């Protein structure tokens, strides 16, 4: 191998090893460690985002302590926090004044809290924010006017809020690539497509039913003809049975008459025999 090629390969390997070493050297600063300790002391969870990323994730949603506006004071101006989860805590709009100073935030969970439109006005400085969840809050279309200032926002959850479709459409004009849940426009289009499909299915079912009518009419007519034949056969059988009964009754009467005549003849024969015996 050419000496120059060996040198290039060795240099590349050296750079790669250096990069790996650098990747593993993303260490927390003393301030970061102090922040993590403060969060944990307040009842939250905090940790380094990744071995190669010194940013911090903070969560208070699983705390066994009551999390209020005062709890967030240690996070003021904490630019190294990547994500903050305040779901279901007791915070109010006042806490968002602190959150608004955390300019490095990328993800923010505010669902099922007492925050309002006024509180969202404090978040305009979060220009790195990509994910915001305000599900189950009192946020309205007016709050989305503040959200429109978050130019990097990619996903917004407004389920079970007072946000309307016009409010969403207005926000889309400011943030064309944003994905919203629920997406009223998509939901309406989906409902329209499903309604159209249901209408087509109903029309097909009606068409099939109409095609089946002549066949069923033929079957019904055939069944009626057979029923008429059966009824006629029943009537004929009834007449035959009546005639047979009449004949049977006549035969029984004739038999009775014959028996009576036989008995009378027998009795007469006995009397005559007695007379013959007496004359001897």
C-alpha positions, 0 to 999 in steps of 0.5 A: 500500500502506498505510504500516503494511503496508509497515512490517510487511513491512519489519520481517518482512524485517529479522527474517528477515535477522537470523535468517539472519545469526544462523544463520550465526553459530554459531561454535565457541568456543576450547574447542571448537576445542581439543577438535577439535584434541585429538581429531584429534591422538589419531587421531580425526575431529571437526567442527562438526555444522552451520553453524548448530549449534556442537555437535561430532561425534567419531569414532574408528572409522576411526582408523589409531591404537590407540584405548584408554581413555586416548584419551578423556580429553580428552573428559571433561565435553565437553558440546558433543559431539553424537555419538561413534563408538567402533566397533571400538576398544580401549576398555573399561568404564573409557572409559565413565566419561568418556563418561558425563560428556558429557551433551550426547551424542545418538548413541553407537556402542559396537559391537564393543568390549569394554564390558560391563553394568558399563560401561553403568552409567556412561551414566545421566547421558546424558539427551539420548541418543537412539541407542545401538549395542552390537552385537557386545558382551558386554551382557546383559539386566542391562545393559538395566536401566542403559539404562532410565534413558535416558528420551530413548532412541529406538533401541537396537541389541543384535544379536549380544549376550546380550540376550534377549526377556524383557530387551527386554520389560522395557526396553519397559516403562520406555521404551515408544516405543523401537525395538530391533534385533533386535526379538524380538517383531516377529521372532517375529510376523513368523516366525509370519505367514510360517509361517502363510502357508507353511502356507496355501500348502502347504494350497492346494498339497495341495488342488490336488494332490487335485483333480488326482488324478481327472484324472490317474487318468482319464489313467492309465486311458486310457493303460493302455487304449491300452497294452493295445490296443497290446499286443494289436495286438503279439500279433496282429502276432506271430501274423500274422508267425508265420503269414506265416513258416510260409506263406513257409517252406511256399512256399519248400519248395514252390518247392524241390520244383518246381525239383527236379521241373523239373530232373528233367524237364529232365534226362529230356527231354535223355536222351530227346532223346539217344536220339532222336538216336541212333536216326537 
